[in-house]
Amino acid sequence: MNESLTLAELRTRLDRLGNGAVLRISDRDYERLFGINEVAAAKAAQFARKHHCVSVPGEGSVYFRKSNSGAYGSVELVQDVPPMSR
């Protein structure tokens, strides 16, 4: 997506999101910013929580969704489940 995306820019973009809005970054940016080891997902999730978001890996991208920081509880983003065949 954006080869020059920095953590500071991502932080600013997440802070500007409205409730329920989604920001998508490429896997390449995700790996460059957070790493590719087993702790990368935890680091990304912690970063997202600090900005009232949840992070969800997708196909070729990672999505950050802004939760309603003023509401009681939190909004969870659940990945789509493929339809079941019978």
N, C-alpha and C positions, 0 to 999 in steps of 0.2 A: 504494500500500500504506500507507505511513506518511508523511504530509506533513512531519512533524517529524523524520524520520530524519536523524541527523547522522553525520559520519565517525567521531566518537568512539563513538557507539552501534553503528555497523556494525562497527567494530574489536572492540568488546566481544562482539558476537554471533558474529563469526568466531572469536575466540579461544575461545569456549565450545563451539563445534561439536566433536562427536566425529568420529573418523576415518570418512570416507565420507559424513558427513551433508551435506545440501544446504540452503542458505539462498537464498531467492528474494526479489529486490527488484524493484519495478516499473521500467519504463523511465523514468517520470517522476522517481523518486528517483535512478536512475542518472544521468540527464542533469543533475539539479540538483547532485549530488555530484561528478561527474567531468567534466561538459561534454558537448557534442555535436559537437565538432570531431574532426579526424582523430587527435589524440593522446589522446582520451578512453579508447579501448580499451586503449592502452598504460599509461595511468595506472591504470586499474582493474586490469589484469593485474599490475602492479607492486605495487599495494596488496594484492591477493589473495595474491601470493607471500610477502609479508612476514608473512602470517598462515597460511602453509602451506596455501593454497587455490589453486584455479584458477577463473577466471571465464569463463563461457560465455554469450554472448547467446542469448536465446530469443525466442519470439514474445510481445511485450508485457512481457517480464521479462528480467532478467539473473540467472543462477544462480552461486552461489559454492559450490564443493564442497571440503570439507576433505580433503587428502591425508594419508597416513600419514607424519607427520613423523619417526617413528622408524625407518621402513623405508629400505632402500637403494634409491635411485631415487625416482621420483615417480609418482603416479597421475594419469593424464590423463583428462579428461572429454571424450568425443567426441560430437558432435551426432548425432542419429539420421539415418540416410540413408533417404530414401523408398524403398519397395520398387520394384524394377525390373519394368516390364511387358514382356511379350514379344509 
